[in-house]
Amino acid sequence: MNTPEILKSLSKRLQKPEAEIAHVFKAAVQIFQENLVNHNYFRIPNFGSFDTIEKSHRLAYNPHYKKKMIIPNKVVALFRPSKALKDKVK
């Protein structure tokens, strides 16, 4: 499902204009992004939790140059589904 399909579905379900739904959807996504950029944990009940973790550097092998290389530390977004969501997906 892509963004226009989500907006259309929300518009139909909430009986609101699609433009209004798009504005709210965009604001919600911005809030999620700001929290992840600031490394803030947040949770959406019955859906899941979002957090960031720092992955430490690691040693990898580059087959093209046939050399070992160090992949530096990086911060990644993490999503953990809630138990309720896991049960519904089963």
C-alpha contacts under 8 A as a table, 3 or more apart, distances in Angstrom:
res1	aa1	res2	aa2	distance
1	M	5	E	6.09
1	M	6	I	6.72
2	N	5	E	5.43
2	N	6	I	6.28
3	T	6	I	5.03
3	T	7	L	6.14
4	P	7	L	5.07
4	P	8	K	6.08
5	E	8	K	5.09
5	E	9	S	6.09
6	I	9	S	5.13
6	I	10	L	6.09
7	L	10	L	5.14
7	L	11	S	5.93
7	L	18	E	6.34
7	L	21	I	6.35
7	L	22	A	6.21
7	L	25	F	7.80
8	K	11	S	5.06
8	K	12	K	6.19
8	K	18	E	6.44
9	S	12	K	5.22
9	S	13	R	6.09
10	L	13	R	5.02
10	L	14	L	5.87
10	L	15	Q	7.94
10	L	21	I	7.04
11	S	14	L	5.38
11	S	15	Q	5.47
11	S	16	K	5.15
11	S	17	P	5.98
11	S	18	E	5.24
11	S	21	I	6.21
12	K	15	Q	5.07
12	K	16	K	7.06
16	K	20	E	6.87
16	K	21	I	6.88
17	P	20	E	5.42
17	P	21	I	6.49
18	E	21	I	5.02
18	E	22	A	6.03
19	A	22	A	5.03
19	A	23	H	6.32
20	E	23	H	5.19
20	E	24	V	6.46
21	I	24	V	5.17
21	I	25	F	5.98
22	A	25	F	5.02
22	A	26	K	6.02
23	H	26	K	5.25
23	H	27	A	6.28
24	V	27	A	5.09
24	V	28	A	6.16
25	F	28	A	5.12
25	F	29	V	6.24
26	K	29	V	5.21
26	K	30	Q	6.22
27	A	30	Q	5.07
27	A	31	I	6.28
28	A	31	I	5.12
28	A	32	F	6.35
29	V	32	F	5.08
29	V	33	Q	6.17
30	Q	33	Q	5.01
30	Q	34	E	6.07
31	I	34	E	5.15
31	I	35	N	6.24
32	F	35	N	5.29
32	F	36	L	6.28
33	Q	36	L	5.15
33	Q	37	V	6.01
34	E	37	V	5.10
34	E	38	N	6.15
35	N	38	N	5.16
35	N	39	H	6.14
35	N	40	N	4.96
35	N	41	Y	7.21
35	N	42	F	7.58
36	L	39	H	4.86
36	L	40	N	5.70
36	L	41	Y	7.38
36	L	50	F	7.65
36	L	51	D	6.54
36	L	52	T	6.42
36	L	77	A	6.91
37	V	40	N	7.64
39	H	51	D	6.75
39	H	52	T	5.66
40	N	51	D	6.46
40	N	52	T	7.50
41	Y	49	S	7.35
41	Y	50	F	5.81
41	Y	51	D	4.60
41	Y	52	T	7.34
42	F	49	S	5.81
42	F	50	F	5.48
42	F	51	D	6.73
43	R	47	F	7.93
43	R	48	G	5.89
43	R	49	S	4.12
43	R	50	F	6.15
44	I	47	F	5.47
44	I	48	G	5.47
44	I	49	S	6.11
45	P	48	G	6.44
45	P	82	S	7.57
46	N	82	S	5.80
46	N	83	K	7.38
46	N	84	A	5.34
46	N	85	L	6.08
47	F	81	P	5.97
47	F	82	S	5.34
47	F	84	A	7.07
47	F	85	L	5.55
48	G	79	F	6.88
48	G	80	R	5.46
48	G	81	P	4.06
48	G	82	S	4.34
48	G	85	L	7.44
49	S	79	F	5.73
49	S	80	R	5.27
49	S	81	P	6.45
49	S	82	S	7.15
50	F	77	A	7.20
50	F	78	L	5.66
50	F	79	F	4.68
50	F	80	R	6.57
51	D	77	A	5.94
51	D	78	L	5.11
51	D	79	F	6.57
52	T	75	V	6.54
52	T	76	V	5.54
52	T	77	A	4.48
52	T	78	L	5.44
53	I	75	V	5.60
53	I	76	V	5.64
53	I	77	A	6.63
53	I	78	L	6.92
54	E	73	N	6.85
54	E	74	K	5.63
54	E	75	V	4.28
54	E	76	V	6.37
55	K	73	N	5.59
55	K	74	K	5.39
55	K	75	V	6.09
55	K	76	V	7.33
56	S	72	P	7.05
56	S	73	N	4.59
56	S	74	K	6.84
57	H	70	I	6.72
57	H	71	I	5.42
57	H	72	P	4.46
57	H	73	N	4.44
57	H	74	K	7.65
58	R	70	I	5.70
58	R	71	I	5.31
58	R	72	P	6.84
58	R	73	N	7.87
59	L	68	K	6.76
59	L	69	M	5.81
59	L	70	I	4.67
59	L	71	I	6.19
60	A	68	K	5.63
60	A	69	M	5.39
60	A	70	I	6.17
60	A	71	I	6.83
61	Y	66	K	7.01
61	Y	67	K	5.86
61	Y	68	K	4.38
61	Y	69	M	6.05
62	N	65	Y	5.78
62	N	66	K	5.55
62	N	67	K	5.49
62	N	68	K	6.03
62	N	69	M	6.87
63	P	66	K	4.65
63	P	67	K	6.97
81	P	85	L	6.15
81	P	86	K	6.49
82	S	85	L	5.25
82	S	86	K	6.27
83	K	86	K	5.01
83	K	87	D	6.10
84	A	87	D	5.18
84	A	88	K	6.32
85	L	88	K	5.12
85	L	89	V	6.19
86	K	89	V	5.24
86	K	90	K	6.44
87	D	90	K	5.41
